[in-house]
Amino acid sequence: MSTLWPVPAAMPRVALVTGGAARLGCAIALELARAGFDIALHYNTSAQAAEHTAAEIRALGRRAVLLPADLVQEAMVTPLVAEATRQLGPVGVLVNNASMFIRDEWDSATRAGWDAHMEPNTRAPFVLMQEFARLMPEGAQGMVLNMLDERVWSLTPHFVSYTVSKAALWTLTQTMALALAPRQIRVNAIGPGPVLPTPRQTADQFARQCASVPLGRVATPDEIARAALSLICLPSVTGQMLALDGGQHMQWSPTPPAR
């Protein structure tokens, strides 16, 4: 996939993608492979899907390595960038895509559920950003892409632990963009709306959700992946979130006029 802008020349052509075995992570990993990146593919429980995605990457002529880790366990998170570097070379792109997404409400949220969201959705991305910056070669340029959710701009009272974890990661995206700019590391985000049905949705429920957004349609995994590559290729963009949600973050949906 080509873009109007090339990948920055000083960016190492290795990407670490968390949650890269399936869904959006897989789409992003394949798009980056087509753009010339070797891929370190993190997964937790989806070993078979990870092997399949790695095979697709290799079929594109790129190298792929698999890095299993439970992102709730910080001892498994910290070595990931170093291991990717050991196997493939310096990492130029970090995609924090892996995420926990379980519904809870203010009166049903538990400490265990809170931690199950905050550790992989906020703490693990921060630890990975620390290691990514620490291991970036002198003179190189890099980018972190944090996968958020349009609801950080359009809050609801539902999915309390998840929403707080993603809102925290949005603040962290901006904070780290400022902190890492002197090191020529950019930090950006994508906030998708509905893209793929969740395991809890029927096809009809997902179709109604998609139809309810202002544009009446939503992004595809390929569009998300192309947006990721575009952010990587735009050398002055940092601290930004691109909402690919059909306008859902504007909290408006078309309704028939009153008669």
Buried (B, 14 or more C-beta within 10 A) or exposed (E): EEBEEEBBEEBBBBBBBBBBBBBBBBBBBBBBBBBEBBBBBBBBEBEEBBBEBBEBBBEEEBBBBBBBBBBBEEEBBBEBBEBBBEBBBBBBBBBBBBBBBEBBEEEEBEEEBBBBBBBBBBBBBBBBBBBBBEBBBEEBBBBBBBBBBBBBBBEEEEBBBBBBBBBBBBEBBBBBBEBBEEBBBBBBBBBBBBBBBEEEBEEEEBEEBBBBBBBEEBBEBEBBBBBBBBBBBBBEBBBBBBBBBBBBBBEEEEEEEEE
